[in-house]
Amino acid sequence: MEYAHLGRSGLRVSRVCLGTMNFGPLTPPADAHVIMDRAHELGINFFDTANRYGGAFSPPGQVANNDQSHPGWTEEIIGEWFASGGGGRERTVLATKLYGAMGDWPNEDKLSALNIRRACDASLRRLRTDYIDLYQIHTPDPVTPIEETLSALTELVQAGLVRYIGHSNFSGVQTAEAAAAATDQHAAPFISAQNHWSLLERGAELDVVPAALRHGLGVLPYFPLANGMLAGKIRRGVDAAAGTRLADRPDYVTTARLDKVEALAQWAEGRGLSMLQVAVGGLAAQPGCTSVIAGATSAEQVRANAAAGEWAPSAEDLAQIDKIVPV
């Protein structure tokens, strides 16, 4: 497993990050613990979660353990793994995200100073740890000034509760504005940007990635398999398997996307590569990409994701991929 510095920081993370959104509703706790064990064995030191995973933000599909599902469950599962000695807390770069709090009262939402501290404390309890390596804003807050949010996050860093901060789903303009605000008020800077990015959905390369490179942030792509279209199992005339994300999004499988997927599959086959290698390794090699967030529902899947991240395309490979799936 290769490692890279996350943005303009000293934090080194594996080029493949274990996404945990499935833990709980779709992956029982015992299976999730096995997956995390396997990730560590393979050298994956970077785990990503969020305070709402396990409940309302879980992906569509057939839900297991539905009677236990609730926001925060995924963090609890990870916390139980830490408490059982799984892998060792110090060996894990733990990233979680703040998406409001867990209530409906006026001050239990958004990215206010009050709510940020409450949400951080709650995540720390569920994760059974006394610090978070990377604390991220899940979505922009159109109401709270970014200066207030940055001030509150900086206090967490100064208190030792958070090591680094990042954001998710910011546009390029918002990334630049947040970087300027941090400089102006001498606040802790964001070091990462987590955004939707795959070889099939490359809009981030026109907006977010240039801003991240300019301001010293590492980009962490989520949904690198384009909702499953780049998993190597989707072909024209073949319906998505029941319980998968694509099964609940039939409108996403368009003729234009299928044309690109099949052309990319043909190119991969001609070079003895799997679609997973191209999707993960090809994305990891893009300028600005630090670590690709790949979810797993089994130990075999996390092994396959780690292996896919080891493919290092040449400059010629990347140029040919650009022709097949242009930005």
C-alpha positions in Angstrom: 0.0 0.0 0.0 1.3 3.4 -0.9 0.8 6.5 1.3 0.6 10.2 0.5 0.5 13.4 2.5 -3.1 14.8 2.8 -2.9 18.2 1.3 -0.4 20.6 2.7 0.0 18.7 6.0 2.3 16.1 7.6 -0.6 13.6 7.8 0.1 10.5 5.6 -2.8 8.4 4.5 -3.2 5.2 2.4 -4.1 5.8 -1.2 -7.2 3.8 -0.7 -9.5 4.9 2.2 -12.0 2.5 3.8 -15.5 4.0 3.4 -17.8 2.9 6.2 -21.2 4.2 5.1 -22.6 0.6 4.8 -21.6 -0.4 8.4 -24.7 -1.1 10.4 -27.8 -1.1 8.1 -26.1 -3.1 5.3 -23.2 -4.7 7.1 -23.7 -6.2 10.6 -21.2 -5.0 13.3 -19.4 -8.4 13.4 -18.8 -8.3 9.7 -17.7 -4.6 9.8 -15.1 -5.5 12.5 -13.7 -8.2 10.2 -13.5 -5.7 7.3 -11.6 -3.2 9.4 -9.2 -5.9 10.6 -8.6 -6.9 7.0 -8.1 -3.3 5.9 -5.3 -2.9 8.5 -3.7 -6.1 7.4 -3.6 -4.7 3.9 -2.0 -1.5 5.0 -5.1 0.7 4.8 -4.7 3.2 7.6 -7.4 5.7 6.6 -11.1 5.1 7.6 -13.9 7.6 6.8 -17.3 7.8 8.5 -19.9 10.4 9.5 -22.1 11.2 12.5 -25.2 10.4 10.5 -24.2 7.1 9.0 -26.1 4.1 10.3 -29.5 5.8 9.9 -30.9 8.4 7.6 -27.8 8.7 5.4 -27.4 5.0 4.8 -27.5 4.0 1.1 -30.6 2.6 -0.5 -31.2 -1.1 -0.9 -32.2 -4.0 1.3 -31.5 -3.1 4.9 -30.3 -5.6 7.4 -30.7 -5.1 11.2 -33.3 -2.4 10.4 -34.6 -2.5 14.0 -31.3 -1.2 15.2 -30.7 1.5 12.5 -30.1 5.0 13.8 -27.9 7.9 13.0 -24.5 7.4 14.7 -24.7 3.6 14.6 -21.7 3.4 12.2 -19.5 5.5 14.6 -20.6 3.2 17.5 -19.5 0.1 15.5 -16.1 1.7 14.9 -15.9 2.6 18.5 -16.6 -0.9 19.6 -13.8 -2.1 17.3 -11.4 0.3 18.9 -12.5 -0.8 22.4 -11.9 -4.4 21.5 -8.4 -3.6 20.5 -9.1 -4.0 16.8 -6.0 -2.8 14.9 -5.1 -0.1 17.4 -6.4 3.4 17.5 -2.9 4.9 17.0 -2.5 3.0 13.7 -5.8 4.4 12.3 -6.2 7.8 10.7 -9.8 8.3 11.6 -12.0 10.8 9.6 -15.5 11.6 10.5 -18.0 14.2 9.3 -20.3 16.7 11.0 -23.7 17.0 9.5 -25.7 19.0 12.0 -26.5 17.2 15.2 -29.1 14.6 16.1 -32.1 16.7 17.0 -34.8 19.0 15.6 -34.5 22.0 17.9 -33.2 25.3 16.4 -29.7 25.0 17.8 -29.2 21.3 17.0 -28.5 21.9 13.4 -26.1 23.7 11.0 -22.5 24.6 11.6 -22.8 27.1 14.5 -20.1 27.2 17.2 -22.6 25.7 19.7 -23.6 22.8 17.5 -20.0 22.0 16.3 -18.8 21.4 19.9 -21.9 19.3 20.7 -21.6 17.2 17.6 -17.8 16.7 18.1 -18.4 15.6 21.7 -21.1 13.1 20.6 -18.9 11.6 17.9 -16.0 11.2 20.4 -18.3 9.3 22.7 -19.6 7.0 20.0 -16.1 6.4 18.6 -14.7 5.8 22.0 -11.7 7.9 21.4 -10.4 11.2 22.8 -9.4 12.7 19.4 -10.4 12.7 15.8 -7.7 12.8 13.2 -9.7 14.6 10.4 -13.0 16.3 11.3 -14.9 17.3 8.2 -17.9 19.5 7.4 -20.3 17.2 5.6 -22.1 19.9 3.5 -21.9 23.7 3.3 -24.1 25.7 5.6 -25.7 28.6 3.7 -26.6 30.4 7.0 -23.7 30.3 9.4 -20.8 32.5 8.4 -17.7 30.4 7.5 -15.7 32.6 9.9 -17.8 31.3 12.9 -17.5 27.7 11.7 -13.7 28.0 11.3 -13.3 29.6 14.7 -15.2 26.8 16.4 -13.2 24.1 14.5 -10.0 25.9 15.4 -10.9 25.7 19.1 -11.3 22.0 18.7 -7.9 21.7 17.2 -6.4 23.9 19.9 -8.0 21.7 22.6 -6.5 18.6 21.1 -9.9 17.1 20.3 -9.3 17.3 16.5 -6.0 17.1 14.7 -6.9 18.4 11.2 -10.1 19.7 9.5 -11.6 19.2 6.1 -14.8 19.8 4.2 -17.1 17.8 1.9 -19.3 18.8 -1.0 -17.9 22.4 -1.2 -17.6 24.0 -4.6 -14.4 25.4 -5.9 -15.5 28.9 -5.0 -16.4 27.8 -1.5 -13.1 26.1 -1.1 -11.3 29.3 -2.1 -13.4 31.4 0.2 -12.9 29.1 3.2 -9.1 29.2 2.5 -9.1 33.0 2.4 -11.1 33.2 5.6 -8.8 30.9 7.5 -5.8 33.0 6.4 -7.5 36.3 7.4 -8.5 35.1 10.9 -5.4 32.9 11.5 -7.6 29.9 11.9 -6.8 26.2 11.3 -6.9 25.7 7.6 -8.8 23.0 5.8 -6.5 20.3 4.5 -9.0 18.1 2.5 -11.9 18.3 0.2 -14.2 15.3 -0.1 -16.3 15.4 -3.2 -18.2 13.2 -5.7 -15.6 12.2 -8.3 -15.1 9.2 -10.5 -13.8 8.5 -14.0 -17.4 8.7 -15.2 -18.3 11.8 -13.2 -15.4 14.2 -13.7 -16.9 17.6 -13.0 -14.8 18.0 -9.9 -11.7 18.4 -12.2 -13.2 21.6 -13.6 -13.9 23.2 -10.3 -13.0 21.6 -6.9 -9.7 20.0 -7.9 -8.0 23.2 -9.2 -9.1 25.1 -6.1 -7.9 22.4 -3.9 -4.5 22.3 -5.6 -4.2 26.1 -5.4 -5.0 26.2 -1.7 -3.1 23.1 -0.5 -6.0 20.6 0.0 -6.0 17.0 -0.8 -9.1 15.7 -2.6 -10.8 12.6 -1.3 -13.2 11.2 -4.0 -16.4 9.4 -2.8 -18.5 7.2 -5.1 -15.4 6.3 -7.2 -17.3 3.5 -8.9 -20.0 5.9 -10.1 -22.8 4.2 -8.1 -21.6 0.8 -9.3 -21.3 1.4 -13.0 -17.5 1.1 -12.9 -17.6 -2.1 -10.8 -17.3 -4.2 -13.9 -20.8 -5.8 -13.5 -22.9 -3.4 -15.6 -23.5 -4.2 -19.2 -26.1 -3.1 -21.8 -29.3 -5.1 -21.3 -28.3 -6.4 -17.9 -30.4 -5.0 -14.9 -28.6 -4.0 -11.8 -28.7 -6.5 -9.0 -31.5 -6.1 -6.4 -30.3 -4.2 -3.3 -27.6 -2.3 -5.0 -27.5 1.5 -5.3 -28.1 1.3 -9.1 -31.2 -0.8 -8.6 -32.8 2.2 -6.9 -31.5 4.7 -9.6 -32.6 3.2 -12.9 -32.5 6.7 -14.6 -28.7 6.9 -13.9 -28.0 4.1 -16.3 -28.2 6.1 -19.5 -27.1 5.1 -23.0 -24.4 7.8 -22.9 -23.0 6.4 -19.7 -23.2 2.8 -20.9 -21.3 3.7 -24.0 -18.4 5.1 -21.9 -18.4 2.2 -19.5 -18.3 -0.4 -22.2 -15.5 1.5 -24.1 -13.5 1.7 -20.8 -14.1 -2.0 -20.1 -12.9 -2.9 -23.6 -9.8 -0.8 -23.1 -9.1 -2.4 -19.7 -9.6 -5.9 -21.0 -7.1 -5.2 -23.8 -4.5 -4.4 -21.2 -5.3 -7.3 -18.8 -6.8 -5.0 -16.3 -10.0 -5.2 -14.3 -12.5 -2.4 -14.3 -11.9 -2.0 -10.6 -8.2 -1.4 -11.2 -9.0 1.3 -13.8 -11.7 2.9 -11.7 -9.7 3.1 -8.4 -6.0 3.2 -9.7 -6.9 5.5 -12.5 -8.6 8.0 -10.2 -5.9 7.8 -7.6 -3.4 8.8 -10.2 -5.3 12.0 -11.1 -3.6 15.3 -10.0 -5.0 16.4 -6.7 -6.3 13.1 -5.6 -4.8 11.9 -2.3 -6.9 8.9 -1.3 -9.9 7.2 -3.0 -12.8 6.4 -0.6 -14.0 2.8 -1.4 -16.7 1.1 0.6 -16.7 -2.6 1.3 -19.3 -5.1 2.6 -16.9 -8.0 2.9 -13.2 -8.7 3.6 -12.8 -9.8 0.0 -14.1 -6.5 -1.3 -11.6 -4.5 0.8 -8.9 -6.8 -0.5 -10.0 -6.1 -4.1 -10.1 -2.4 -3.5 -6.6 -2.3 -2.0 -5.3 -4.3 -4.9 -7.0 -2.0 -7.4 -5.3 1.0 -5.8 -1.9 -0.5 -6.5 -2.3 -0.1 -10.3 -0.2 2.8 -11.4 -1.2 4.0 -14.9 1.4 5.6 -17.2 1.0 9.0 -18.7 -0.1 7.4 -21.9 -2.7 5.3 -20.0 -4.1 8.5 -18.5 -4.2 10.2 -21.8 -6.1 7.3 -23.3 -8.6 7.2 -20.4 -9.2 10.9 -21.0 -10.2 10.2 -24.6 -12.6 7.5 -23.5 -14.1 9.4 -20.5 -13.2 13.1 -21.1 -13.4 15.6 -18.4 
